[in-house]
Amino acid sequence: MNSDSSAEHIVLAETKFLRLVQAGHWTYAQRPNARAAIAVVAVTSDDELILVDQYRIPVQGRVIELPAGLVGDETGQEQETLEEAAARELHEEAGYCANRLEHLTHAVSSAGLTDEAVNLIWADGVQKISDGGGLDNEDIIVCHVPVSDVPDWLQQQQAAGKRVDYKVYAGLYFLHQRRRS
């Protein structure tokens, strides 16, 4: 057992969206404004994976991602469930609703940096209901990529200077697992 595991956790700094904590020799980040994070794996009836392309300030560039967001970060929705947050983000970012949402897995995102974990959610029976594109402060482009073309398409996006979020690859894993069953 690491000696830092029983150390006192001291808040070094905190903003609305980020808390910096010291535990022994380790410093890590937390999100004080959310209970969890979700990412949604959604495939259309035309067998297209729904992805979003958005500018991310920390990496100073555009990133290809699954529709995703935080749970309980909206005023008045602090107690929302994972599925409610997934439905909200799928609608806000991509313009879709789902007939059914299913929790796939829970995994840490960057264990050396943060205590945040991401819940992957499967969206069944998705239907387009709006343009998506995110909230007013977001610059989101909705991408519909044929599932069979996703690996090549992602390589093209990377060659064009975009980054790909690891959750896209996790989503593809679960998509292929479902198709093999």
C-alpha positions as a Markdown table, in Angstrom:
| # | Residue | x | y | z |
|---|---|---|---|---|
| 1 | Met | 0.0 | 0.0 | 0.0 |
| 2 | Asn | 1.3 | 3.5 | -0.9 |
| 3 | Ser | 2.0 | 5.7 | 2.1 |
| 4 | Asp | 0.0 | 8.5 | 0.4 |
| 5 | Ser | -3.2 | 6.5 | 0.5 |
| 6 | Ser | -3.9 | 7.4 | 4.1 |
| 7 | Ala | -2.6 | 10.9 | 3.9 |
| 8 | Glu | -4.8 | 13.9 | 4.7 |
| 9 | His | -6.3 | 15.4 | 1.6 |
| 10 | Ile | -5.7 | 19.2 | 1.6 |
| 11 | Val | -7.5 | 21.5 | -0.9 |
| 12 | Leu | -4.7 | 23.7 | -2.5 |
| 13 | Ala | -7.0 | 25.7 | -4.8 |
| 14 | Glu | -10.5 | 25.7 | -6.1 |
| 15 | Thr | -12.5 | 27.3 | -8.8 |
| 16 | Lys | -16.0 | 26.7 | -10.0 |
| 17 | Phe | -14.9 | 23.9 | -12.3 |
| 18 | Leu | -11.6 | 22.6 | -10.8 |
| 19 | Arg | -10.2 | 21.6 | -7.4 |
| 20 | Leu | -6.5 | 20.9 | -6.8 |
| 21 | Val | -5.9 | 18.5 | -3.9 |
| 22 | Gln | -2.7 | 17.5 | -2.1 |
| 23 | Ala | -2.5 | 14.0 | -0.5 |
| 24 | Gly | 0.9 | 13.3 | 0.9 |
| 25 | His | 3.4 | 13.6 | -2.0 |
| 26 | Trp | 0.6 | 13.5 | -4.6 |
| 27 | Thr | -1.3 | 16.4 | -6.1 |
| 28 | Tyr | -4.5 | 15.6 | -8.2 |
| 29 | Ala | -7.5 | 17.4 | -9.7 |
| 30 | Gln | -11.2 | 17.0 | -8.9 |
| 31 | Arg | -14.4 | 18.4 | -10.5 |
| 32 | Pro | -16.3 | 20.1 | -7.6 |
| 33 | Asn | -19.3 | 20.8 | -9.8 |
| 34 | Ala | -20.2 | 17.3 | -11.0 |
| 35 | Arg | -20.9 | 13.9 | -9.6 |
| 36 | Ala | -19.7 | 11.9 | -12.6 |
| 37 | Ala | -18.9 | 12.0 | -16.3 |
| 38 | Ile | -20.6 | 10.2 | -19.2 |
| 39 | Ala | -19.9 | 9.4 | -22.8 |
| 40 | Val | -22.6 | 8.1 | -25.2 |
| 41 | Val | -22.0 | 5.4 | -27.8 |
| 42 | Ala | -24.8 | 6.0 | -30.4 |
| 43 | Val | -25.2 | 4.4 | -33.9 |
| 44 | Thr | -27.9 | 5.6 | -36.3 |
| 45 | Ser | -30.3 | 3.3 | -38.2 |
| 46 | Asp | -28.0 | 4.0 | -41.2 |
| 47 | Asp | -25.2 | 2.3 | -39.2 |
| 48 | Glu | -23.3 | 5.6 | -38.6 |
| 49 | Leu | -21.5 | 6.3 | -35.4 |
| 50 | Ile | -22.4 | 9.7 | -34.0 |
| 51 | Leu | -19.3 | 11.7 | -33.1 |
| 52 | Val | -18.7 | 15.3 | -32.2 |
| 53 | Asp | -15.8 | 17.6 | -33.3 |
| 54 | Gln | -15.1 | 20.5 | -30.9 |
| 55 | Tyr | -12.3 | 22.9 | -30.0 |
| 56 | Arg | -10.8 | 22.1 | -26.6 |
| 57 | Ile | -8.8 | 24.9 | -25.0 |
| 58 | Pro | -6.4 | 22.7 | -22.9 |
| 59 | Val | -5.1 | 20.9 | -26.0 |
| 60 | Gln | -5.4 | 24.0 | -28.2 |
| 61 | Gly | -7.1 | 22.2 | -31.0 |
| 62 | Arg | -10.1 | 20.3 | -32.2 |
| 63 | Val | -10.9 | 16.9 | -30.7 |
| 64 | Ile | -13.1 | 14.1 | -32.1 |
| 65 | Glu | -15.2 | 12.7 | -29.3 |
| 66 | Leu | -18.3 | 10.7 | -28.4 |
| 67 | Pro | -21.2 | 13.0 | -27.2 |
| 68 | Ala | -20.2 | 13.4 | -23.5 |
| 69 | Gly | -20.5 | 15.6 | -20.5 |
| 70 | Leu | -20.9 | 15.8 | -16.7 |
| 71 | Val | -23.6 | 14.5 | -14.4 |
| 72 | Gly | -25.2 | 16.9 | -12.0 |
| 73 | Asp | -23.4 | 20.0 | -13.3 |
| 74 | Glu | -26.5 | 21.9 | -14.3 |
| 75 | Thr | -28.4 | 24.1 | -11.8 |
| 76 | Gly | -31.6 | 22.3 | -10.8 |
| 77 | Gln | -30.3 | 18.9 | -12.1 |
| 78 | Glu | -27.7 | 18.1 | -9.3 |
| 79 | Gln | -29.4 | 14.8 | -8.7 |
| 80 | Glu | -29.8 | 13.6 | -12.3 |
| 81 | Thr | -28.9 | 10.0 | -13.1 |
| 82 | Leu | -26.2 | 8.8 | -15.5 |
| 83 | Glu | -28.9 | 8.0 | -18.0 |
| 84 | Glu | -30.6 | 11.5 | -17.7 |
| 85 | Ala | -27.2 | 13.2 | -18.2 |
| 86 | Ala | -26.5 | 10.9 | -21.2 |
| 87 | Ala | -29.9 | 11.8 | -22.8 |
| 88 | Arg | -29.3 | 15.5 | -22.2 |
| 89 | Glu | -25.8 | 15.5 | -23.7 |
| 90 | Leu | -26.9 | 13.3 | -26.7 |
| 91 | His | -29.6 | 15.9 | -27.4 |
| 92 | Glu | -27.5 | 19.0 | -26.7 |
| 93 | Glu | -24.4 | 18.0 | -28.6 |
| 94 | Ala | -25.7 | 15.7 | -31.4 |
| 95 | Gly | -29.4 | 16.5 | -31.7 |
| 96 | Tyr | -30.5 | 12.9 | -31.0 |
| 97 | Cys | -32.8 | 11.1 | -28.5 |
| 98 | Ala | -32.6 | 7.4 | -27.7 |
| 99 | Asn | -35.4 | 4.9 | -27.1 |
| 100 | Arg | -33.2 | 3.2 | -24.4 |
| 101 | Leu | -30.0 | 3.9 | -22.6 |
| 102 | Glu | -27.8 | 1.2 | -21.0 |
| 103 | His | -24.8 | 1.6 | -18.8 |
| 104 | Leu | -21.8 | -0.2 | -20.3 |
| 105 | Thr | -18.9 | 0.4 | -18.0 |
| 106 | His | -17.2 | 2.7 | -15.5 |
| 107 | Ala | -13.5 | 3.5 | -16.0 |
| 108 | Val | -11.0 | 6.0 | -14.7 |
| 109 | Ser | -9.9 | 8.6 | -17.2 |
| 110 | Ser | -6.4 | 9.6 | -16.0 |
| 111 | Ala | -5.7 | 8.0 | -12.7 |
| 112 | Gly | -2.4 | 9.8 | -12.2 |
| 113 | Leu | -4.0 | 13.2 | -12.6 |
| 114 | Thr | -7.6 | 13.1 | -11.5 |
| 115 | Asp | -10.2 | 11.0 | -9.5 |
| 116 | Glu | -12.6 | 11.4 | -12.4 |
| 117 | Ala | -14.2 | 8.3 | -13.9 |
| 118 | Val | -16.2 | 8.1 | -17.1 |
| 119 | Asn | -19.4 | 6.0 | -17.5 |
| 120 | Leu | -19.9 | 4.7 | -21.1 |
| 121 | Ile | -23.6 | 4.6 | -22.0 |
| 122 | Trp | -25.0 | 2.7 | -25.0 |
| 123 | Ala | -27.9 | 4.5 | -26.8 |
| 124 | Asp | -30.4 | 2.3 | -28.6 |
| 125 | Gly | -32.9 | 3.4 | -31.2 |
| 126 | Val | -31.5 | 6.9 | -31.7 |
| 127 | Gln | -33.6 | 9.4 | -33.7 |
| 128 | Lys | -32.6 | 12.8 | -34.9 |
| 129 | Ile | -34.7 | 15.6 | -33.2 |
| 130 | Ser | -32.6 | 18.7 | -33.7 |
| 131 | Asp | -29.4 | 20.0 | -35.2 |
| 132 | Gly | -27.3 | 19.6 | -32.0 |
| 133 | Gly | -24.2 | 21.6 | -31.9 |
| 134 | Gly | -24.1 | 22.1 | -28.2 |
| 135 | Leu | -24.9 | 25.1 | -26.0 |
| 136 | Asp | -24.3 | 28.7 | -26.9 |
| 137 | Asn | -20.7 | 28.6 | -25.6 |
| 138 | Glu | -19.8 | 25.4 | -27.5 |
| 139 | Asp | -18.6 | 25.1 | -31.0 |
| 140 | Ile | -19.6 | 21.5 | -31.9 |
| 141 | Ile | -19.8 | 19.9 | -35.3 |
| 142 | Val | -21.8 | 16.7 | -35.4 |
| 143 | Cys | -20.2 | 13.9 | -37.5 |
| 144 | His | -22.0 | 10.8 | -38.8 |
| 145 | Val | -19.4 | 8.2 | -39.8 |
| 146 | Pro | -20.3 | 4.8 | -41.3 |
| 147 | Val | -19.2 | 2.3 | -38.7 |
| 148 | Ser | -17.1 | 0.4 | -41.3 |
| 149 | Asp | -15.2 | 3.6 | -42.1 |
| 150 | Val | -14.5 | 4.8 | -38.6 |
| 151 | Pro | -10.9 | 3.6 | -38.3 |
| 152 | Asp | -9.8 | 5.2 | -41.6 |
| 153 | Trp | -11.8 | 8.3 | -40.9 |
| 154 | Leu | -10.2 | 8.8 | -37.5 |
| 155 | Gln | -6.7 | 8.4 | -39.1 |
| 156 | Gln | -7.7 | 11.1 | -41.6 |
| 157 | Gln | -8.8 | 13.4 | -38.8 |
| 158 | Gln | -5.5 | 12.9 | -37.0 |
| 159 | Ala | -3.5 | 13.5 | -40.2 |
| 160 | Ala | -5.5 | 16.8 | -40.5 |
| 161 | Gly | -4.2 | 17.8 | -37.0 |
| 162 | Lys | -7.2 | 16.8 | -34.9 |
| 163 | Arg | -6.9 | 14.7 | -31.8 |
| 164 | Val | -9.1 | 11.7 | -31.0 |
| 165 | Asp | -10.4 | 11.2 | -27.5 |
| 166 | Tyr | -9.7 | 7.7 | -26.1 |
| 167 | Lys | -13.4 | 7.1 | -25.3 |
| 168 | Val | -14.1 | 6.9 | -29.1 |
| 169 | Tyr | -11.9 | 3.7 | -29.2 |
| 170 | Ala | -13.5 | 2.4 | -26.0 |
| 171 | Gly | -16.9 | 3.0 | -27.7 |
| 172 | Leu | -15.8 | 1.1 | -30.8 |
| 173 | Tyr | -14.7 | -1.8 | -28.6 |
| 174 | Phe | -18.2 | -2.1 | -27.1 |
| 175 | Leu | -19.8 | -1.6 | -30.4 |
| 176 | His | -17.8 | -4.5 | -31.9 |
| 177 | Gln | -18.5 | -6.7 | -28.8 |
| 178 | Arg | -22.2 | -6.2 | -29.2 |
| 179 | Arg | -22.1 | -7.1 | -32.9 |
| 180 | Arg | -20.2 | -10.4 | -32.2 |
| 181 | Ser | -22.8 | -11.5 | -29.6 |
